[in-house]
């Protein structure tokens, strides 16, 4: 049985392939196109998946599309009828986008040179949030769990709760567009002067610098309801028909302003592009983050009471809020939480395939997915050939010598680009495509921003920690394989690892497992043996671009920045 999952004509376009129940490959299209959040049809990602599995289009039994244009059709029409004053251009854009999703057979026919009719019974449209739910539950280690999907919007839903048991996901409740915590967070992200798609993480990083002084005012914007859900006061937001997210011919997501004049009047006008961040902005960020957490805990506590279950699986764009995720077991009745590596919309491809595989076809569930390493990989020979073609000197080393060389560079204050094994599926670098540094250095953050990242000073860097040592450094000891949670760092350890300790004494950790990430684990272990600290500072291997995918991109990033060392598999390039 071969199933390809696809997220198409939607931000973070991607593809995933399952063969006989096991995920063989999954990757975002942006890694090939080199355009962040690319939103067209994932032609190159599908080709990569087919190549990794060693199969052709003709061999695929099902193509699962994480979008269903027919979902909640009556609700969509009712909303448009009630809001006729919006932009006709936006409505036309959405209709055209839906038509593209509805004609996947034609797209596959063009790509494969096979007759369109040969795909007629192979394409399965899976609703957006059911795909999110499946990406979390069917990949989890749980036989039974509560489930939550929560994001901006998809197929006219913004939130969906469910239970998962064995091979079945049963939907319990949903919230319709435009009542959306994703839209709420994005609107305030824009008001705070961050206008681009995906900028919400900047507000999350800024929030600890402020106090939630405006929380009471935000209770007027978001109302928690007795049924465990929520509603927005829509006066604070532009009508959805005036444009939320649109996609041009370049397939780059464009976010129209989501806040209304009412919001700007009450919370302050939009911060200008070059306007310095004030304490007001930081306090507003803290308030928005706290309100989002209140909504999440409200949803989850109701879901816990309703289901009586102690485990929960979460996906969707809001599931990328690692600060909120790290507080779930302390603020709800749930004791175990699973969030996939691609909890955002790229994970729709994986989820749609899993939904078809388990919910529709009843294929037995496989081992839980704890590895995000499903992307591109390159051999030492391939890497050496690229470097030789570019006339760049390099040294090839055995593993033990390599770990010694890299850790000495880190201890000496160096910044290292680390490309090892397969690329990660999802927005986090997890030791496959990472930039690493010594977490003990108080100047590491400034070094990284000065040499490479050039990003806002308030954004933290993350600690990768050997999983056996989590309790020694963090107040909570839970598995965090995908850097999806933020935990408090023990006070007595904060001065030891200042480079990865945020202003509020927390860190967005990745627990590194020897069985899942053997080479990255060995590198951190080598650093631990020399320093007594089982942690490395880890950030994504990129510079204002998608995470590097090929050796060529890693080399280019190394050459145009002041990185001290580049490691690709066993090959080392050092600056003289």
C-alpha positions in Angstrom: 0.0 0.0 0.0 1.5 3.3 -1.1 -0.1 6.6 -0.1 1.1 10.1 -0.8 -0.2 13.0 1.3 -0.2 16.5 -0.2 -0.7 20.0 1.2 -1.3 22.1 -2.0 -2.3 25.7 -2.8 -2.0 26.5 0.8 0.9 28.0 2.9 3.7 25.6 3.7 3.0 23.3 0.7 4.4 19.8 1.3 4.3 16.1 0.5 4.7 12.9 2.5 4.8 9.2 1.4 3.8 6.1 3.3 4.7 2.6 2.1 3.0 -0.3 3.9 2.1 1.9 6.8 5.5 3.5 7.4 6.4 7.1 6.6 9.4 7.0 4.2 9.8 10.7 3.5 8.2 14.0 4.1 9.4 17.5 3.1 8.2 21.1 2.5 8.3 22.4 -1.0 10.0 25.6 0.2 13.2 23.6 0.8 13.5 23.2 -3.0 11.9 26.5 -4.1 13.9 28.5 -1.6 10.9 30.7 -0.9 9.5 30.7 2.7 6.0 29.3 3.1 5.7 28.6 -0.6 2.0 27.8 -1.3 1.7 26.2 -4.8 1.5 22.6 -5.9 4.4 20.6 -4.2 5.8 19.2 -7.5 9.3 18.9 -6.3 8.4 17.5 -2.8 6.3 14.8 -4.5 9.1 13.9 -6.8 11.4 13.6 -3.8 9.0 11.4 -2.0 8.6 9.1 -5.0 12.4 8.9 -5.4 13.0 8.1 -1.8 10.4 5.3 -1.9 11.7 4.0 -5.3 8.3 4.1 -6.9 6.5 6.0 -9.7 3.1 7.8 -9.9 1.6 4.7 -11.3 2.5 2.7 -8.2 0.7 5.0 -5.8 -2.6 3.6 -4.5 -3.9 6.9 -3.1 -3.2 10.6 -3.1 -4.5 12.2 0.0 -5.2 16.0 -0.3 -5.4 17.9 3.0 -8.3 20.1 1.8 -12.0 19.5 1.1 -13.7 22.3 -0.9 -17.1 20.7 0.0 -16.5 20.9 3.8 -19.0 23.2 5.5 -20.2 24.5 2.2 -23.5 25.7 3.6 -21.7 27.6 6.3 -19.4 29.3 3.8 -22.3 30.4 1.6 -24.2 31.7 4.6 -21.2 33.7 5.8 -20.7 35.2 2.3 -24.4 36.1 2.1 -24.2 37.8 5.5 -21.0 39.7 4.5 -21.5 40.9 1.0 -19.4 44.1 1.4 -16.0 42.4 1.3 -13.6 42.4 -1.6 -14.9 40.6 -4.7 -11.3 40.0 -5.7 -10.6 38.1 -2.5 -13.8 36.0 -2.9 -12.8 35.3 -6.5 -9.3 34.3 -5.4 -10.7 31.8 -2.9 -13.0 30.3 -5.4 -10.2 29.9 -7.9 -8.0 28.3 -5.2 -10.8 25.8 -4.4 -11.1 24.9 -8.0 -7.4 24.1 -8.1 -7.8 21.8 -5.1 -10.8 20.2 -6.8 -8.8 19.4 -10.0 -5.8 17.5 -8.5 -6.3 14.7 -10.9 -5.5 17.0 -13.8 -2.4 18.3 -12.0 -1.2 14.7 -11.3 -1.9 13.8 -15.0 0.3 16.6 -16.2 3.2 15.7 -13.9 3.1 12.0 -14.5 2.1 11.9 -18.2 -0.6 9.4 -17.2 -4.2 9.7 -18.3 -6.3 11.9 -15.9 -8.8 9.0 -15.6 -6.1 6.9 -14.0 -6.3 9.1 -10.9 -10.1 9.2 -10.7 -10.5 6.8 -7.8 -7.1 7.5 -6.2 -7.6 11.1 -5.0 -9.1 11.5 -1.5 -9.9 15.0 -0.1 -9.5 15.1 3.6 -10.8 18.1 5.5 -8.1 20.5 6.8 -8.6 20.0 10.5 -9.2 16.2 10.3 -5.8 16.1 8.6 -4.3 18.1 11.5 -5.9 15.7 14.0 -4.6 12.7 12.2 -1.1 14.1 12.0 -1.0 14.2 15.8 -3.0 11.2 16.9 -2.1 8.6 14.4 1.6 9.5 14.8 1.4 9.5 18.6 2.3 6.6 20.9 -1.3 6.7 22.4 -3.9 4.0 21.7 -6.5 6.5 23.1 -6.3 10.2 23.5 -8.2 13.5 23.3 -7.3 15.6 20.2 -7.3 19.3 19.4 -6.6 21.1 16.1 -6.4 24.8 16.3 -5.1 27.4 13.8 -6.1 30.4 11.7 -8.6 28.7 9.5 -8.9 25.8 7.0 -12.0 24.5 5.2 -14.0 27.1 7.2 -13.1 25.7 10.6 -10.6 27.2 13.0 -10.7 24.8 15.9 -11.8 21.1 16.2 -11.8 18.7 19.1 -12.0 15.0 18.9 -11.2 11.7 20.5 -8.9 9.2 19.0 -9.2 5.4 19.7 -7.2 2.9 17.8 -7.9 3.5 14.1 -10.7 6.0 14.6 -10.9 9.8 15.2 -14.4 11.0 16.3 -15.0 14.7 16.0 -16.7 16.3 19.0 -16.9 20.0 18.5 -15.7 22.7 16.0 -15.5 26.5 15.7 -16.4 28.2 12.4 -14.5 31.0 10.7 -14.0 33.9 11.5 -13.9 33.0 15.2 -10.3 32.1 15.4 -7.5 32.3 18.0 -5.0 32.1 15.1 -6.6 35.2 13.6 -6.7 36.9 17.0 -2.9 36.3 17.4 -2.1 37.3 13.8 -4.1 40.5 14.1 -2.2 41.7 17.1 1.1 40.5 15.5 0.3 42.9 12.7 -0.7 45.7 15.1 2.7 45.2 16.8 4.4 45.9 13.5 5.2 42.4 12.2 3.2 42.1 8.9 4.5 39.0 7.3 3.0 35.5 7.2 4.5 33.5 10.0 5.6 36.4 12.2 3.6 35.3 15.2 6.7 33.7 16.8 8.2 37.1 17.2 5.4 38.2 19.5 5.8 35.0 21.5 9.5 35.8 21.9 8.8 39.4 22.9 6.1 38.6 25.4 8.4 37.8 28.4 9.8 41.4 28.2 6.3 42.7 29.2 3.5 42.4 31.7 0.0 41.3 30.7 -1.4 44.7 31.6 -4.1 44.6 28.9 -5.5 41.1 29.7 -8.8 42.5 31.0 -9.3 44.5 27.8 -8.6 41.4 25.8 -11.4 39.6 27.6 -13.7 41.9 25.6 -12.0 40.7 22.4 -12.3 37.0 23.1 -15.2 35.5 25.1 -14.8 32.0 26.6 -18.1 30.2 26.2 -19.8 27.7 28.5 -19.6 24.9 25.9 -15.8 24.9 26.3 -15.2 27.0 23.1 -14.9 30.7 22.4 -16.1 33.6 20.3 -14.4 36.8 19.0 -16.0 40.2 19.2 -15.8 40.7 15.4 -15.9 44.5 15.7 -12.1 44.3 16.5 -11.4 42.6 13.2 -11.8 43.3 9.5 -14.3 41.1 7.8 -12.9 37.9 6.4 -14.2 38.8 3.0 -11.9 41.8 3.0 -9.0 39.4 2.8 -7.2 37.2 5.3 -4.6 35.2 3.4 -4.3 35.2 -0.4 -1.9 33.7 -2.9 -0.6 35.4 -6.0 1.0 33.8 -9.1 4.3 33.6 -7.1 2.6 31.4 -4.6 3.8 33.5 -1.6 1.2 33.9 1.2 0.1 37.5 1.6 -1.7 38.5 4.8 -4.1 41.4 4.5 -4.5 43.5 7.7 -6.8 41.6 10.0 -7.4 44.3 12.7 -10.1 47.0 12.5 -9.9 50.6 13.5 -11.7 49.6 16.7 -8.7 47.5 17.7 -6.2 50.2 16.8 -8.3 52.8 18.7 -8.4 50.6 21.9 -4.9 49.1 21.8 -2.8 51.7 20.0 -2.1 52.4 16.3 0.0 49.9 14.3 3.7 50.1 15.1 5.6 51.6 12.1 8.3 49.5 10.4 11.2 51.3 12.0 9.5 52.4 15.2 11.4 51.2 18.3 9.7 48.6 20.5 8.3 50.4 23.5 7.2 48.9 26.9 3.6 49.3 25.7 4.4 47.0 22.7 6.0 44.4 25.1 3.1 44.6 27.5 0.6 44.1 24.7 2.6 41.1 23.5 2.6 39.6 27.0 -1.2 40.2 27.2 -1.9 38.6 23.8 0.2 35.5 24.8 -1.5 35.2 28.1 -5.0 35.5 26.5 -4.1 32.8 24.0 -3.0 30.5 26.8 -6.2 31.1 28.7 -8.2 30.1 25.6 -6.1 27.0 25.1 -6.4 25.9 28.7 -10.2 26.6 28.6 -10.5 24.3 25.5 -8.3 21.6 26.9 -9.9 21.5 30.4 -13.4 21.2 28.8 -12.0 18.5 26.5 -10.5 16.7 29.5 -13.8 16.8 31.5 -15.7 15.7 28.5 -13.5 12.7 27.6 -12.0 11.8 31.0 -8.7 11.1 29.2 -5.2 12.0 30.5 -3.4 12.2 27.1 -3.9 14.8 24.4 -2.6 15.2 20.8 -2.5 18.7 19.4 -1.8 20.1 15.9 -2.4 23.3 13.9 -0.7 26.6 13.7 -1.5 27.6 17.3 0.2 24.3 18.3 3.5 26.0 17.3 3.1 28.2 20.4 5.8 26.4 22.4 5.3 28.7 25.4 1.7 27.6 25.8 2.5 24.0 25.0 5.0 23.9 27.9 2.3 24.9 30.4 -0.4 22.3 29.4 0.4 19.7 32.0 0.6 22.3 34.7 -2.7 24.1 33.8 -5.0 21.3 32.5 -6.0 17.8 33.5 -3.8 16.2 30.8 -0.6 14.5 31.9 0.9 13.6 28.5 1.0 15.7 25.3 2.0 14.7 21.8 2.6 17.4 19.1 4.1 16.4 15.8 7.3 17.9 14.3 5.2 19.6 11.6 2.3 20.8 13.7 1.7 23.7 11.3 0.2 23.4 7.8 3.1 21.5 6.3 2.0 18.6 8.5 -1.3 18.5 6.6 0.3 16.2 4.0 1.4 13.7 6.6 -2.0 13.9 8.4 -4.1 13.5 5.2 -2.1 10.4 4.3 -2.5 9.0 7.9 -6.2 9.7 7.8 -6.7 7.7 4.6 -4.4 5.0 5.9 -5.9 4.4 9.3 -9.4 6.1 9.4 -10.6 5.0 5.9 -8.6 1.9 5.1 -8.1 0.6 8.6 -4.4 -0.2 8.1 -3.0 -1.2 11.5 -1.1 1.6 13.2 2.7 1.6 13.1 5.4 2.7 15.6 4.9 6.2 16.9 6.8 8.9 15.0 9.6 10.5 17.2 11.9 11.3 14.3 11.6 14.4 12.1 14.4 13.3 9.9 12.5 12.6 6.7 14.0 15.0 4.2 17.0 15.2 1.9 20.4 13.6 2.7 23.8 13.6 1.0 26.8 11.4 1.1 30.4 12.4 1.8 31.2 11.7 -1.8 28.4 14.0 -3.1 29.4 16.8 -0.7 33.1 16.5 -1.6 32.3 16.8 -5.3 30.4 20.0 -4.7 33.3 21.5 -2.8 35.8 20.4 -5.4 33.8 22.0 -8.1 33.8 25.3 -6.1 37.5 24.9 -5.4 36.9 25.0 -1.6 39.4 23.3 0.6 38.1 20.7 3.1 39.1 17.9 5.4 37.3 14.6 5.9 37.4 13.0 9.3 36.2 10.0 11.2 33.4 10.6 13.7 35.5 10.7 16.9 38.0 13.1 15.4 35.1 15.2 14.0 33.3 15.5 17.3 36.6 16.5 19.0 37.3 19.1 16.3 33.8 20.6 16.4 33.6 20.8 20.2 37.0 22.5 20.4 35.7 25.1 18.0 32.6 25.6 20.0 34.5 25.9 23.3 36.7 28.5 21.7 33.7 30.7 20.9 33.1 29.4 17.4 29.8 29.2 15.5 29.3 26.0 13.5 27.0 25.1 10.7 26.0 21.5 11.2 24.5 19.4 8.3 24.1 15.8 9.2 21.8 13.1 7.9 18.3 13.8 6.7 16.7 17.2 6.8 14.0 17.8 9.4 10.3 17.9 8.5 8.8 21.0 10.2 10.0 24.5 11.1 12.5 23.5 13.8 16.2 22.5 13.2 16.8 19.4 15.3 20.4 18.6 14.6 20.0 17.8 10.9 20.3 21.3 9.6 21.5 23.4 12.6 23.8 26.2 13.6 25.3 25.4 16.9 27.2 27.3 19.6 28.4 27.0 23.2 25.4 27.7 25.5 27.7 28.7 28.4 28.8 31.9 26.6 27.0 35.0 27.7 28.0 36.6 24.4 26.8 33.7 22.2 23.5 35.4 21.3 25.3 38.6 20.2 27.9 36.5 18.3 25.2 34.6 16.4 23.2 37.7 15.5 26.3 39.6 14.5 27.8 36.8 12.5 24.8 35.1 10.9 21.2 35.7 12.0 20.9 39.5 12.2 17.5 39.0 13.9 15.6 40.9 16.6 17.6 40.9 19.9 14.5 39.8 22.0 14.3 36.4 20.2 15.8 33.5 22.2 18.0 30.6 21.0 17.2 27.1 21.9 18.9 24.4 24.0 19.4 20.8 22.6 19.9 18.6 25.7 20.7 14.9 26.2 17.3 13.5 27.3 18.8 11.8 30.4 19.8 15.2 31.8 16.6 17.1 31.4 15.6 16.9 35.1 19.0 18.4 36.0 18.4 21.6 34.1 14.7 22.0 33.8 11.8 22.1 36.3 9.8 19.7 34.2 11.0 16.4 32.8 8.9 15.5 29.8 9.9 14.3 26.3 10.2 17.2 23.9 11.6 15.5 20.7 10.6 18.4 18.3 11.5 21.5 20.3 7.7 22.0 20.7 7.6 23.1 24.4 9.2 25.8 26.6 10.0 24.8 30.2 11.4 26.8 33.1 15.1 26.3 33.6 16.2 25.6 37.2 17.4 28.9 38.8 20.7 27.4 39.8 21.4 26.4 36.2 20.5 29.6 34.5 23.9 31.3 34.9 25.6 28.1 33.6 23.7 28.3 30.3 22.9 32.0 29.7 22.9 31.8 25.9 19.8 29.6 25.9 18.1 31.1 29.0 15.4 33.5 28.0 14.7 36.7 29.9 12.0 34.9 32.0 14.2 32.0 32.9 12.8 29.6 30.3 14.2 27.6 27.4 12.6 26.0 24.3 14.3 22.7 24.6 14.8 19.7 22.4 15.4 16.4 24.2 17.9 14.5 22.2 17.6 10.7 22.1 20.5 8.5 21.2 18.3 6.1 19.2 16.6 8.9 17.2 19.6 11.3 16.7 22.8 9.2 17.1 25.3 11.6 15.6 23.8 14.7 17.1 23.6 12.9 20.5 27.3 11.9 20.1 28.3 15.5 19.4 26.5 16.8 22.5 28.0 14.0 24.5 31.5 14.9 23.4 30.8 18.5 24.5 29.4 17.2 27.8 32.5 15.1 28.4 34.7 18.2 28.0 32.6 20.8 29.8 30.2 19.0 32.1 27.3 20.7 30.3 25.1 18.2 28.2 23.6 21.0 26.1 24.3 22.8 22.8 22.8 26.1 21.6 20.8 25.1 18.5 19.2 27.4 15.9 18.1 26.7 12.3 20.8 26.6 9.6 19.6 29.6 7.5 19.9 33.3 7.1 16.5 34.9 6.3 15.6 32.0 4.0 14.2 28.5 4.3 16.4 26.1 6.2 19.3 24.9 4.0 18.5 21.7 2.1 21.5 20.9 -0.2 25.2 21.2 0.3 25.2 24.2 -2.1 22.9 26.2 0.1 24.9 25.3 3.3 28.1 26.4 1.5 26.5 29.7 0.3 25.2 30.5 3.8 28.7 29.7 5.3 30.4 32.0 2.7 28.2 35.0 3.0 28.2 35.0 6.8 30.9 34.9 9.4 30.3 31.3 10.5 33.6 29.8 11.8 33.2 26.2 10.6 31.0 24.3 8.3 30.4 20.6 8.9 28.6 18.5 6.3 28.5 14.8 7.3 32.2 14.0 7.9 33.5 16.9 5.9 34.8 20.1 7.6 35.4 23.5 6.0 37.1 26.0 8.3 37.9 29.7 7.9 41.6 30.5 7.9 
